[in-house]
Every structure is written in structure tokens, then in C-alpha cells.
Amino acid sequence: MITLKQRLKGKTESNEPTTSRVSIRDRLLIKEAQEMSKLLPACCSIDYMNVNDLSRFILIVRPTEGFWHGGTFKFEINVTDDYNMEPPIVKCITKLWHPNITESGEVCLSLLRRHSVEDGMGWSPIRTLIDVVWGLNALFTDLLNFEDPLNVDAAEMFRHSKEEFKIKVMEYVAVYAQE
């Protein structure tokens, strides 16, 4: 198997030169992985599923304030071959009660929207993985959006009874978001 490190050096396991070139995506991933290691929010960490494959990793968010304080939330991030022209695919793999994340893991974050460069809110090639990390982290604090929810039931519950919403969030954190 040829690892990413070997591809960058241009050699295989038997020290023979490779004829394949490193893709632009892989070069970006190396640069962005280094950037992420320096700029991660204090409450976040990254777990690579395979150290030789920087295109798939788990982002772990442990909010230090707000409704989800005390929980551990995991997001699977998959960087496709079309990166950075297309955003990475993100799925929350921790079940939670949140207006912008469904119980099945779909995430509503404007910078993950494809083909929305016109409004300046969606993905564009100048965005990076650290933007995605900070955006996902902010869904637990200042990017929380009850006006344009993906989980309408959670948003409606918040509008009608903040206390009921808080109790349900705490139940989900206790059952699903503990390590």
C-alpha cells in the first residue's frame, strides 16, 4: 500500500519511485491538517481514522458553555476528490437535540452549502477545513439558529418553552453525548 507520506516523497514501500503525482486535494489536506493542529478551538479535537488518509476524520466538540455544555459531540468529515471546489461532507454521528442538526446527523451550516457563492454565505474555494471546524463549534454557541431550523421540532420547542427545550437537550446529552 502506498501511503500519503510516501506519495509525497515519490516512493513506494519498496523505495521505488512512483509515477503518480500527489493530487491538489492531498496537497491542500496536508497544509490544512497542519493549520488545524495549530488553530483548533480549545474545546475541539481531531481524530484521523487512518493517519495516512487525511481526507476522513472525526471532529470532536466538547462545548464549555450553553445548552450542550458537558456533552461530547462527534462529526464525521469526509473530504471528497472535488475539494476545495466542493465543501467536505459532514455528518453528526452523536444523536442530539438541536435546531440545526437532525437526529439522523444532517447538519445545517451555511458554509457547507454547495453552489451558493453568490450570497457569500456558502462554500467557496477560499474556505478551508478550519473554517468548517470553527463553524461546527459555533453551532453550539453563537451560530445557533432557531429562525431557519433543520430540526423544526427543536426550534418550535425552544420558541414555546425554553425550559422544556433545555430539559430535552440535557436528556440527550446524558444518554447520547457522554464518553
FENBEL-V751431 format. One record per residue. N is the residue number from 1. RES is the residue in one small letter. OMEGA is omega in whole degrees, 0 to 359 (* if undefined). NEAR is the number of other ideal C-beta (glycine too) atoms within 8 Angstrom. D_CENTER is the distance of its C-alpha to the mean C-alpha in Angstrom with 1 decimal. Layout:
# FENBEL-V751431
n->[N/N]
res->[RES/RES]
omega->[OMEGA/OMEGA]
near->[NEAR/NEAR]
d_center->[D_CENTER/D_CENTER]
This chain:
# FENBEL-V751431
n->[1/2/3/4/5/6/7/8/9/10/11/12/13/14/15/16/17/18/19/20/21/22/23/24/25/26/27/28/29/30/31/32/33/34/35/36/37/38/39/40/41/42/43/44/45/46/47/48/49/50/51/52/53/54/55/56/57/58/59/60/61/62/63/64/65/66/67/68/69/70/71/72/73/74/75/76/77/78/79/80/81/82/83/84/85/86/87/88/89/90/91/92/93/94/95/96/97/98/99/100/101/102/103/104/105/106/107/108/109/110/111/112/113/114/115/116/117/118/119/120/121/122/123/124/125/126/127/128/129/130/131/132/133/134/135/136/137/138/139/140/141/142/143/144/145/146/147/148/149/150/151/152/153/154/155/156/157/158/159/160/161/162/163/164/165/166/167/168/169/170/171/172/173/174/175/176/177/178/179]
res->[m/i/t/l/k/q/r/l/k/g/k/t/e/s/n/e/p/t/t/s/r/v/s/i/r/d/r/l/l/i/k/e/a/q/e/m/s/k/l/l/p/a/c/c/s/i/d/y/m/n/v/n/d/l/s/r/f/i/l/i/v/r/p/t/e/g/f/w/h/g/g/t/f/k/f/e/i/n/v/t/d/d/y/n/m/e/p/p/i/v/k/c/i/t/k/l/w/h/p/n/i/t/e/s/g/e/v/c/l/s/l/l/r/r/h/s/v/e/d/g/m/g/w/s/p/i/r/t/l/i/d/v/v/w/g/l/n/a/l/f/t/d/l/l/n/f/e/d/p/l/n/v/d/a/a/e/m/f/r/h/s/k/e/e/f/k/i/k/v/m/e/y/v/a/v/y/a/q/e]
omega->[178/179/179/180/179/179/179/178/179/180/176/179/180/179/176/178/177/178/180/179/177/182/176/179/182/176/177/181/179/180/183/176/177/179/181/182/180/190/180/171/183/183/182/172/182/176/178/180/179/185/179/180/182/184/179/179/178/172/179/180/177/183/181/178/175/184/188/179/179/179/175/186/184/178/175/181/181/180/184/178/181/178/17/174/177/180/174/177/184/176/175/182/173/179/179/178/188/181/184/178/179/178/178/173/177/184/175/177/189/183/176/180/176/171/178/179/184/183/178/184/185/182/170/183/178/178/181/180/178/174/179/180/181/178/179/178/182/176/179/180/190/176/178/187/178/183/180/189/170/175/185/181/179/180/179/179/179/181/185/181/179/180/177/177/181/179/180/177/181/177/179/179/182/184/190/191/177/179/*]
near->[3/8/7/11/7/12/12/9/6/7/8/9/6/4/5/6/6/10/3/6/3/8/7/5/12/13/9/10/13/11/8/11/10/8/11/12/8/6/6/11/7/5/8/12/6/12/7/10/7/6/4/6/9/11/10/11/10/12/12/12/13/9/14/6/5/8/8/13/8/6/13/10/14/11/14/10/13/9/12/9/5/6/13/8/5/8/13/11/8/14/9/12/8/10/8/15/10/10/12/13/13/7/7/4/10/9/14/10/12/8/12/13/10/8/5/10/8/4/6/5/7/14/11/6/5/4/10/9/13/11/9/16/14/9/12/13/13/9/13/11/10/4/9/10/9/8/5/4/12/10/13/7/6/13/12/8/11/11/6/6/7/6/6/9/13/9/8/11/13/9/9/13/13/7/8/8/14/8/2]
d_center->[27.8/26.7/23.9/21.8/23.8/27.0/26.1/25.6/29.0/30.4/31.8/31.5/32.1/35.9/35.6/36.5/35.0/32.4/33.1/29.5/27.7/24.2/22.1/20.8/17.2/17.9/19.5/16.6/14.3/16.9/17.2/13.6/13.1/16.2/15.1/11.9/14.4/16.5/14.4/11.9/12.6/15.2/13.5/10.4/10.8/9.6/11.5/12.4/14.0/16.7/17.5/19.0/16.1/13.4/11.9/10.3/8.7/7.5/5.7/8.6/9.3/13.1/14.2/17.7/19.1/19.1/19.3/16.6/18.2/18.9/16.1/13.5/10.4/8.3/5.2/6.4/5.2/8.6/10.2/13.4/16.8/16.8/14.2/14.7/16.8/14.2/10.5/8.1/8.0/5.3/7.3/7.8/10.5/12.2/14.7/15.1/17.2/15.4/16.6/13.3/11.9/14.5/15.9/15.1/11.3/11.1/9.0/11.2/9.9/12.5/11.0/9.4/13.1/15.1/18.6/18.7/19.7/22.9/21.7/19.6/16.6/14.7/13.5/16.0/16.7/16.9/13.2/11.3/8.0/9.1/9.2/5.7/5.3/8.5/7.9/5.7/8.4/11.0/10.7/12.6/15.2/16.3/14.1/15.2/17.2/20.0/21.8/19.7/18.1/16.5/18.0/21.4/23.0/20.9/21.6/25.3/25.6/24.4/26.9/29.7/29.2/26.8/28.4/27.8/24.1/23.8/25.7/23.6/20.3/22.1/23.3/19.9/18.7/22.0/21.7/18.2/16.2/18.6/18.5]
